[in-house]
Amino acid sequence: MSGGSGMRIVVIGASAAGLKAAARARRLLPQADIVVFDAREFISYGACGLPFYLSGDLDNLDRLRETQWQAIRDAEFFARVKGLDVRCGRRATALDLATRTVTVESVDAGAAESVGYDRLVIATGAAPRLLGGITLGDAVTCFHVPEESQPLRRGLETGQIGSAVVIGGGFVGVEVAVALADMWGCAVTLLEAEDRLLPHLLDADMSRLVAAELARHDVVVKTGVPVAAAHTVGEGAEVTAGGETFAADRAVVALGVVPQIGFAAAAGLVLGASGALAVDEQLRTSDHAVFAAGDCVEVVHRLTRQPCYVPLGSLANRQGRVVGDNLAADAADAEAAQDRPADADPYSSFGAVVGSSCLKVFDLNVAATGLSETAAAHVGLSADAVWGTFHDVAHYYPEPGALYLKVVYERGSGRLLGLQAVGPGEAVKRVDVFASLLQRDGKLRDLLDLEFCYAPPYNAALDPLHGLGCAALNREEAGVIGVGPFVAADGRAVIDVRSADEAAARPWGSPEALHIPSEQLRARLSEIPTDRPLLIVCEKGPRSAELARWLLAQERRDVVYLAGGMALRSQAGSG
Ligand SMILES: Cc1cc2nc3c(=O)[nH]c(=O)nc-3n(C[C@H](O)[C@H](O)[C@H](O)COP(=O)(O)OP(=O)(O)OC[C@H]3O[C@@H](n4cnc5c(N)ncnc54)[C@H](O)[C@@H]3O)c2cc1C
């Protein structure tokens, strides 16, 4: 291999991972020969911003590839500002690991060239997942690249698109549904094969909050309806799902993504169980001279220790830097390590992930990290959960935002497994903080040790995560059990301990609850039925939890409380 000054680095893919790797390598190896190929002309844009272009929040697509000082990130920008040779319209089609050459074809002319490398970086991203019965066409499109979002935006602006079916209720599908309906008033039907929206983020209970928010904005949500077919018919689209046919001006396919690794797989690079490229902690593939990063690789999940596929821009960017470091570390001459202390390990590693993600659904912030209860069960972990309803700031501060949270933890050990946060309030902060606990194998008690900033405009004196830690420890150590927010009475006597006004505003429903306000319950113990188990209900959970604990101390067995209270329940449209 050549030394750092003569090292030849070839990068395939000029987006988050590839360009980060190339730019970092350039900084560490000023003399290296670095060339980046991309099949497309429109490079280095934030795909995550496409829904906001569709919604009309952004006036044009160039906003997605502008720097903060309004320079357009095209090949010329990278040459001028980053010292990188970026060649657009060039697709890598074959790889020979033995001779360290990659074949690159011009997309327009079809002319091929063979490019040698000392180190290769594969950062080819992902492609939309499709199903057999779906035929892409004029009225049936994916939503993965600008070329797909532009005609949709034009159709909305000109009034040609007044209705749409979105196929897939993952985060892109939900974002697209919001974008279509919010500004443009498009009549949207959102179809999801699983029993709930956002199945990779949320359990069914928390997902109900998202479905209710979409319904409040007139998006028709249908879950449990696998799509069998979608075609362009005349000027519009026809989608068959769950035995029904849906006709609309457009159908948008958002069924997730699959790693885009054709030439790399054909060359014999090892794939992981997920079908993405397998890489080690240095993000090196099965061939020592080939690194890979971004949506084309699989990563290790911190909680399951298993490989998994988590295609996120947040990870792709971090991985790009790790690859850049390791390209430099591989270079033979000393200039590679010029900005490192002499005794430091020159190699960087990309650790396990917990899969934090978030999205905005009309007025709701939705965020999750780690494992849901469903995901924990799927990998054989025995999990329990606690729910809570909170405000994101002091409750007396003007316009507090509600937050509905669910913590999932391992039964017995109390190891934290995941957090789901939904609400108009500041959900992402809690999820980010929780995620850092997951990275340290945090346990329930660690929630009580968290130190948050506090002033009334920003938080209550005790953060919601503290409250949920207490609720979980009360469950584990004192048997004070909160049941999920959407349970039925199931033969239990329901004791509603709210004020008369609260109970009237959000009644429990049927069968009718016995109403005894919390401040009277101790005095009216004799009125509480003794022939049935009890479900104590209040507005958000704390009052009923406290009274459940008191009843347990009165030798009452079979007492549970409604976790998250009637506020959480009614937020999802349940009485
Ligand atoms: C609508 C949408 C919304 C999203 N929202 C979020 C979000 O909110 N948060 C988040 O974390 N992530 C989000 N993502 C995901 C995020 O955009 C990706 O994780 C990220 O772009 C991955 O970066 P990458 O560099 O690995 O791949 P990509 O960005 O996909 O880039 C791969 C590049 O490789 C090129 N290429 C592929 N094959 C070849 C070849 N054979 N030869 C030459 N060039 C090739 C492609 O043209 C492309 O430019 C969103 C994605 C979409 C589509």
The ligand as a Tripos MOL2 file, in Angstrom:
@<TRIPOS>MOLECULE
LIG
   53    58     1     0     0
SMALL
NO_CHARGES

@<TRIPOS>ATOM
      1 C1        -37.8520   10.7900    3.0460 C.3       1 LIG1
      2 C2        -36.7540   10.4210    3.9880 C.ar      1 LIG1
      3 C3        -36.7440   10.9430    5.2670 C.ar      1 LIG1
      4 C4        -35.7330   10.5850    6.1600 C.ar      1 LIG1
      5 N1        -35.7490   11.1230    7.4150 N.ar      1 LIG1
      6 C5        -34.7540   10.8010    8.2830 C.ar      1 LIG1
      7 C6        -34.7270   11.3880    9.5770 C.ar      1 LIG1
      8 O1        -35.5840   12.2110    9.9270 O.2       1 LIG1
      9 N2        -33.7310   11.0230   10.4120 N.ar      1 LIG1
     10 C7        -32.7400   10.1340   10.0470 C.ar      1 LIG1
     11 O2        -31.8350    9.8520   10.8510 O.2       1 LIG1
     12 N3        -32.7400    9.5700    8.8160 N.ar      1 LIG1
     13 C8        -33.7140    9.8840    7.9300 C.ar      1 LIG1
     14 N4        -33.7080    9.3400    6.6730 N.ar      1 LIG1
     15 C9        -32.6460    8.3800    6.3120 C.3       1 LIG1
     16 C10       -31.3830    9.0750    5.8470 C.3       1 LIG1
     17 O3        -31.6720    9.9330    4.7870 O.3       1 LIG1
     18 C11       -30.3710    8.0170    5.4260 C.3       1 LIG1
     19 O4        -30.0950    7.2100    6.5320 O.3       1 LIG1
     20 C12       -29.0660    8.6360    4.9180 C.3       1 LIG1
     21 O5        -29.2810    9.4130    3.7690 O.3       1 LIG1
     22 C13       -28.0740    7.5240    4.5730 C.3       1 LIG1
     23 O6        -26.9140    8.0870    4.0550 O.3       1 LIG1
     24 P1        -25.9650    7.2130    3.1470 P.3       1 LIG1
     25 O7        -24.8060    8.0920    2.8210 O.co2     1 LIG1
     26 O8        -25.6790    5.9120    3.7680 O.co2     1 LIG1
     27 O9        -26.8180    6.8630    1.8440 O.3       1 LIG1
     28 P2        -27.6240    7.7670    0.8140 P.3       1 LIG1
     29 O10       -27.9550    9.0850    1.3950 O.co2     1 LIG1
     30 O11       -28.7320    6.9060    0.3300 O.co2     1 LIG1
     31 O12       -26.5740    7.9870   -0.3630 O.3       1 LIG1
     32 C14       -26.0870    6.9470   -1.1330 C.3       1 LIG1
     33 C15       -25.4870    7.5530   -2.4050 C.3       1 LIG1
     34 O13       -24.8600    6.5190   -3.1180 O.3       1 LIG1
     35 C16       -25.1370    6.6590   -4.5040 C.3       1 LIG1
     36 N5        -25.0010    5.3330   -5.1190 N.ar      1 LIG1
     37 C17       -25.6960    4.2200   -4.8310 C.ar      1 LIG1
     38 N6        -25.2450    3.1830   -5.5730 N.ar      1 LIG1
     39 C18       -24.2360    3.6590   -6.3320 C.ar      1 LIG1
     40 C19       -23.3650    3.0570   -7.2820 C.ar      1 LIG1
     41 N7        -23.4380    1.7700   -7.5850 N.pl3     1 LIG1
     42 N8        -22.4380    3.8440   -7.8680 N.ar      1 LIG1
     43 C20       -22.3510    5.1590   -7.5770 C.ar      1 LIG1
     44 N9        -23.1380    5.7640   -6.6700 N.ar      1 LIG1
     45 C21       -24.0760    5.0220   -6.0500 C.ar      1 LIG1
     46 C22       -26.5520    7.2110   -4.5230 C.3       1 LIG1
     47 O14       -26.8020    7.8870   -5.7440 O.3       1 LIG1
     48 C23       -26.5570    8.1480   -3.3130 C.3       1 LIG1
     49 O15       -26.1960    9.4600   -3.6530 O.3       1 LIG1
     50 C24       -34.7090    9.6930    5.7470 C.ar      1 LIG1
     51 C25       -34.7090    9.1680    4.4470 C.ar      1 LIG1
     52 C26       -35.7220    9.5380    3.5740 C.ar      1 LIG1
     53 C27       -35.6940    8.9810    2.1690 C.3       1 LIG1
@<TRIPOS>BOND
     1     1     2 1
     2     2     3 ar
     3     2    52 ar
     4     3     4 ar
     5     4     5 ar
     6     4    50 ar
     7     5     6 ar
     8     6     7 ar
     9     6    13 1
    10     7     8 2
    11     7     9 ar
    12     9    10 ar
    13    10    11 2
    14    10    12 ar
    15    12    13 ar
    16    13    14 ar
    17    14    15 1
    18    14    50 ar
    19    15    16 1
    20    16    17 1
    21    16    18 1
    22    18    19 1
    23    18    20 1
    24    20    21 1
    25    20    22 1
    26    22    23 1
    27    23    24 1
    28    24    25 2
    29    24    26 1
    30    24    27 1
    31    27    28 1
    32    28    29 2
    33    28    30 1
    34    28    31 1
    35    31    32 1
    36    32    33 1
    37    33    34 1
    38    33    48 1
    39    34    35 1
    40    35    36 1
    41    35    46 1
    42    36    37 ar
    43    36    45 ar
    44    37    38 ar
    45    38    39 ar
    46    39    40 ar
    47    39    45 ar
    48    40    41 1
    49    40    42 ar
    50    42    43 ar
    51    43    44 ar
    52    44    45 ar
    53    46    47 1
    54    46    48 1
    55    48    49 1
    56    50    51 ar
    57    51    52 ar
    58    52    53 1
@<TRIPOS>SUBSTRUCTURE
     1 LIG1         1 GROUP 0 **** ****
